[in-house]
Amino acid sequence: MFYTIAALVTQAEQEFEGSISELMMATEIETSGRTRAEILALMQENLKVMLASIDNGMTDKTSRTGLTGGDALKLDTYLKSGRTLSDTTVLTAARNAMAVNESNAQMGLVCATPTAGSAGCVPAVLATAIDKLGLSQAQQLDFLFTAGAFGLVIANNASISGAEGGCQAEVGSAAAMASAALVMAAGGTPHQASHACAFVIKNLLGLICDPVAGLVEVPCVKRNALGASFALVAADMALAGIQSKIPTDEVIQAMYQVGQAMPSAFRETAEGGLAATPTGKRLKAEIFG
């Protein structure tokens, strides 16, 4: 069992030949009492739901509120036009993330990673990695176990809840998990994965949670898209050998402290930020009367 990123890195390197996914598997067996086969079966189901949620969200349908829908399809069309300014891999991840969250807004089935509001980042980056790196199903499962290992530390030492720590704790955690897993999938080391995690959290430190009308739609869908893109860039930075000057565990602790200091208006109450703008208030009134 591990409780810090430093311990995660050390144990993976010393006891599991550098495999974070195997460390996470051993931890899950120890804490849940399930067999390896049972755990793999559950994660395979999660994988199936994640990839399906991308396809299900790639439509022009809108949510019941009318706030979101169709943007993933718009970005997909734009990608196919060949006129994009950004790298197509990054934009594909952004498209995938929006698709998952638009599917969620339409009451579709998603896998909370780590929450429903941040469910787009990990599947988006994983799906992009499958195409980019040609990941086998076993490697796809390794990706999810690795993401889960980093999420476990973040949840135990800070928060994954927007109501407790702002969106830095939701999309920030999700993107950090995805970035660390991507580093490992690309052949990086646990040490490099930890730096990718730090880069993402540092970049999103202080991000508020301000859902318009209290719904996980605006600005959540677009934040997942940008979070997925951050995950890819951070992974490349780590793989290039760039390191965070602040240790990852200290970055996570800083996120916790920032979340605790954040006013309640910025922690999922829909009382501040974009939710409190004139348009945000108008949309709330139109939806709920």
C-alpha positions as CSV (number, residue, x, y, z in Angstrom):
1,M,0.0,0.0,0.0
2,F,1.2,3.5,-0.7
3,Y,0.0,6.9,0.6
4,T,2.2,9.4,-1.3
5,I,3.5,9.8,-4.8
6,A,7.0,9.4,-3.5
7,A,6.1,6.0,-2.0
8,L,4.2,5.0,-5.2
9,V,7.3,5.7,-7.3
10,T,9.7,4.0,-4.9
11,Q,7.6,0.8,-4.6
12,A,6.9,0.6,-8.3
13,E,10.6,0.8,-9.1
14,Q,11.9,-1.4,-6.3
15,E,9.2,-4.0,-6.0
16,F,7.3,-4.2,-9.3
17,E,10.0,-3.6,-12.0
18,G,8.8,-0.1,-12.6
19,S,5.1,-1.0,-13.2
20,I,2.7,1.3,-11.4
21,S,-0.2,-0.8,-12.7
22,E,1.1,-3.9,-11.0
23,L,1.6,-2.0,-7.8
24,M,-2.0,-0.8,-8.0
25,M,-3.3,-4.3,-8.8
26,A,-1.5,-5.6,-5.6
27,T,-3.0,-2.7,-3.6
28,E,-6.5,-3.5,-4.9
29,I,-6.1,-7.2,-4.1
30,E,-4.9,-6.3,-0.6
31,T,-7.6,-3.7,0.2
32,S,-10.6,-5.2,-1.6
33,G,-10.1,-8.9,-1.0
34,R,-10.9,-9.6,-4.7
35,T,-8.9,-11.9,-6.9
36,R,-6.8,-10.6,-9.8
37,A,-9.3,-12.1,-12.3
38,E,-12.2,-10.3,-10.5
39,I,-10.4,-7.0,-10.5
40,L,-9.5,-7.3,-14.2
41,A,-13.1,-8.1,-15.1
42,L,-14.4,-5.0,-13.3
43,M,-11.8,-2.8,-15.0
44,Q,-12.6,-4.3,-18.4
45,E,-16.2,-3.2,-17.8
46,N,-15.0,0.3,-16.9
47,L,-12.9,0.4,-20.1
48,K,-15.9,-0.7,-22.2
49,V,-18.1,2.1,-20.7
50,M,-15.4,4.7,-21.1
51,L,-14.9,4.0,-24.8
52,A,-18.6,3.7,-25.5
53,S,-19.3,7.0,-23.9
54,I,-17.1,8.7,-26.5
55,D,-19.0,7.2,-29.3
56,N,-22.4,8.0,-27.6
57,G,-21.5,11.6,-27.2
58,M,-20.5,12.2,-30.8
59,T,-23.9,13.4,-31.9
60,D,-25.8,16.6,-32.5
61,K,-28.2,15.9,-29.7
62,T,-28.6,18.4,-26.9
63,S,-29.0,17.8,-23.2
64,R,-32.4,18.1,-21.6
65,T,-31.6,21.6,-20.5
66,G,-30.4,22.6,-23.9
67,L,-27.2,24.0,-22.4
68,T,-24.8,21.6,-24.1
69,G,-24.6,19.1,-26.9
70,G,-23.2,18.9,-30.4
71,D,-19.8,20.5,-29.7
72,A,-17.8,17.3,-29.9
73,L,-19.3,16.7,-33.3
74,K,-18.4,20.2,-34.4
75,L,-14.8,19.7,-33.3
76,D,-14.8,16.3,-35.1
77,T,-15.9,18.0,-38.3
78,Y,-13.3,20.7,-37.9
79,L,-10.6,18.1,-37.4
80,K,-11.6,16.3,-40.6
81,S,-11.3,19.6,-42.5
82,G,-7.6,19.6,-42.3
83,R,-7.5,23.3,-41.3
84,T,-6.7,22.9,-37.6
85,L,-4.1,25.2,-36.0
86,S,-3.4,22.9,-33.1
87,D,-1.9,19.4,-33.3
88,T,-4.6,16.9,-34.3
89,T,-3.6,14.5,-31.4
90,V,-4.3,17.2,-28.8
91,L,-7.6,18.2,-30.6
92,T,-8.7,14.6,-30.8
93,A,-8.3,14.3,-27.0
94,A,-10.3,17.5,-26.5
95,R,-13.0,16.2,-28.8
96,N,-13.1,12.9,-27.0
97,A,-13.4,14.6,-23.6
98,M,-16.3,16.8,-24.8
99,A,-18.1,13.7,-26.2
100,V,-17.9,11.9,-22.8
101,N,-19.2,14.9,-20.9
102,E,-21.9,15.7,-23.4
103,S,-23.0,12.1,-23.2
104,N,-23.2,12.5,-19.4
105,A,-25.3,15.6,-19.7
106,Q,-27.7,13.6,-21.9
107,M,-28.1,11.1,-19.1
108,G,-25.8,8.6,-20.8
109,L,-23.7,6.1,-18.9
110,V,-20.1,7.3,-18.0
111,C,-17.4,6.1,-15.7
112,A,-16.7,8.6,-13.0
113,T,-12.9,9.2,-13.2
114,P,-12.7,10.4,-10.6
115,T,-16.2,12.1,-10.8
116,A,-18.9,12.4,-13.3
117,G,-18.1,16.1,-13.8
118,S,-14.5,15.2,-14.7
119,A,-15.3,11.9,-16.5
120,G,-14.0,13.1,-19.9
121,C,-10.3,13.5,-19.3
122,V,-9.1,9.9,-18.6
123,P,-11.2,8.2,-21.4
124,A,-10.3,11.0,-23.8
125,V,-6.6,10.6,-23.3
126,L,-6.8,6.8,-23.2
127,A,-8.7,6.7,-26.5
128,T,-6.2,9.0,-28.1
129,A,-3.3,6.9,-26.8
130,I,-4.9,3.8,-28.2
131,D,-4.7,5.3,-31.7
132,K,-1.4,7.1,-31.2
133,L,0.5,4.2,-29.5
134,G,-1.4,1.2,-30.7
135,L,-2.2,0.0,-27.1
136,S,-3.3,-3.6,-26.6
137,Q,-6.2,-4.3,-24.3
138,A,-3.8,-5.3,-21.6
139,Q,-2.0,-2.0,-22.0
140,Q,-5.3,-0.1,-21.9
141,L,-6.1,-1.7,-18.6
142,D,-2.6,-0.9,-17.3
143,F,-3.3,2.8,-18.3
144,L,-6.5,2.7,-16.1
145,F,-4.7,1.1,-13.1
146,T,-1.9,3.6,-13.3
147,A,-4.4,6.5,-13.5
148,G,-6.2,5.0,-10.5
149,A,-3.0,4.8,-8.5
150,F,-2.4,8.5,-8.9
151,G,-6.0,9.3,-8.2
152,L,-5.9,7.3,-5.0
153,V,-3.0,9.4,-3.6
154,I,-4.7,12.7,-4.7
155,A,-8.0,11.6,-3.1
156,N,-6.3,10.6,0.2
157,N,-4.1,13.7,0.5
158,A,-6.3,16.4,-1.0
159,S,-9.6,16.0,-2.7
160,I,-11.4,14.9,-5.9
161,S,-14.6,16.8,-5.0
162,G,-15.5,20.2,-6.6
163,A,-17.7,20.9,-3.5
164,E,-14.7,20.5,-1.3
165,G,-11.8,21.8,-3.4
166,G,-13.1,23.5,-6.5
167,C,-12.6,22.3,-10.1
168,Q,-8.9,22.0,-9.5
169,A,-9.9,18.9,-7.5
170,E,-12.0,17.5,-10.2
171,V,-10.8,18.3,-13.7
172,G,-7.3,19.0,-12.2
173,S,-7.1,15.5,-10.6
174,A,-8.6,13.8,-13.7
175,A,-6.2,15.5,-16.1
176,A,-3.3,14.7,-13.7
177,M,-4.3,11.1,-13.5
178,A,-4.5,10.9,-17.3
179,S,-1.2,12.5,-17.9
180,A,0.7,10.2,-15.5
181,A,-0.9,7.2,-17.1
182,L,0.0,8.4,-20.6
183,V,3.7,8.8,-19.6
184,M,3.8,5.2,-18.5
185,A,1.9,4.0,-21.6
186,A,4.5,5.8,-23.8
187,G,7.3,4.0,-22.1
188,G,8.2,6.5,-19.4
189,T,9.2,5.9,-15.9
190,P,7.3,6.2,-12.6
191,H,9.5,9.2,-11.8
192,Q,8.5,10.9,-15.1
193,A,4.9,10.1,-14.5
194,S,4.9,11.8,-11.2
195,H,6.3,15.0,-12.8
196,A,3.5,15.0,-15.4
197,C,1.0,14.7,-12.6
198,A,2.6,17.7,-10.9
199,F,2.7,19.8,-14.1
200,V,-1.1,19.4,-14.6
201,I,-2.1,20.2,-11.0
202,K,0.3,23.2,-10.9
203,N,-1.3,24.5,-14.1
204,L,-4.9,24.2,-12.8
205,L,-4.2,25.2,-9.2
206,G,-6.9,27.5,-7.9
207,L,-9.5,26.6,-10.6
208,I,-12.9,27.2,-9.2
209,C,-16.0,25.1,-9.5
210,D,-18.9,27.3,-10.8
211,P,-21.5,25.2,-12.7
212,V,-24.1,27.3,-14.3
213,A,-27.5,26.5,-12.8
214,G,-25.7,24.0,-10.6
215,L,-25.5,21.5,-13.5
216,V,-22.5,19.6,-14.7
217,E,-22.6,21.2,-18.2
218,V,-21.3,24.8,-18.4
219,P,-18.3,25.2,-18.1
220,C,-17.6,21.6,-17.2
221,V,-17.7,20.1,-20.8
222,K,-15.1,22.6,-22.1
223,R,-12.9,22.3,-19.0
224,N,-12.7,18.6,-19.6
225,A,-11.6,19.2,-23.2
226,L,-8.8,21.6,-22.0
227,G,-7.9,19.3,-19.2
228,A,-7.3,16.5,-21.6
229,S,-5.1,18.7,-23.8
230,F,-3.1,19.7,-20.7
231,A,-2.6,16.0,-19.9
232,L,-0.9,15.4,-23.3
233,V,1.3,18.5,-23.1
234,A,2.4,17.7,-19.6
235,A,3.2,14.1,-20.5
236,D,5.4,15.3,-23.4
237,M,7.2,17.7,-21.0
238,A,7.9,14.9,-18.5
239,L,9.0,12.5,-21.2
240,A,11.4,15.2,-22.4
241,G,13.1,15.1,-19.1
242,I,11.6,18.3,-17.6
243,Q,11.0,18.1,-13.9
244,S,8.8,19.9,-11.4
245,K,10.9,22.0,-9.0
246,I,8.2,21.4,-6.4
247,P,7.8,17.7,-5.4
248,T,4.5,16.2,-6.6
249,D,3.3,15.5,-3.0
250,E,3.9,19.1,-2.1
251,V,1.9,20.2,-5.2
252,I,-1.0,18.0,-4.1
253,Q,-0.8,19.4,-0.6
254,A,-0.9,22.9,-2.0
255,M,-4.0,22.0,-4.0
256,Y,-5.6,20.9,-0.7
257,Q,-4.7,24.1,1.0
258,V,-6.0,26.2,-1.9
259,G,-9.2,24.3,-1.9
260,Q,-9.7,24.8,1.9
261,A,-9.1,28.5,1.5
262,M,-11.5,28.9,-1.5
263,P,-14.7,30.7,-0.7
264,S,-17.9,28.5,-0.8
265,A,-19.1,30.5,-3.7
266,F,-16.4,28.9,-5.8
267,R,-17.0,25.3,-4.6
268,E,-19.9,23.9,-6.7
269,T,-22.6,26.1,-5.0
270,A,-23.3,27.9,-8.3
271,E,-23.1,31.2,-6.3
272,G,-20.0,32.6,-7.9
273,G,-17.9,32.7,-11.1
274,L,-19.6,32.0,-14.4
275,A,-22.8,30.8,-12.5
276,A,-23.2,34.3,-11.1
277,T,-22.9,36.2,-14.4
278,P,-26.0,37.8,-15.8
279,T,-26.2,35.1,-18.5
280,G,-25.6,32.4,-16.0
281,K,-28.4,33.6,-13.8
282,R,-30.7,34.0,-16.9
283,L,-30.0,30.4,-18.0
284,K,-30.8,29.2,-14.5
285,A,-34.1,31.0,-14.5
286,E,-35.0,29.6,-17.9
287,I,-34.3,26.1,-16.8
288,F,-35.8,26.1,-13.3
289,G,-38.3,29.0,-13.5
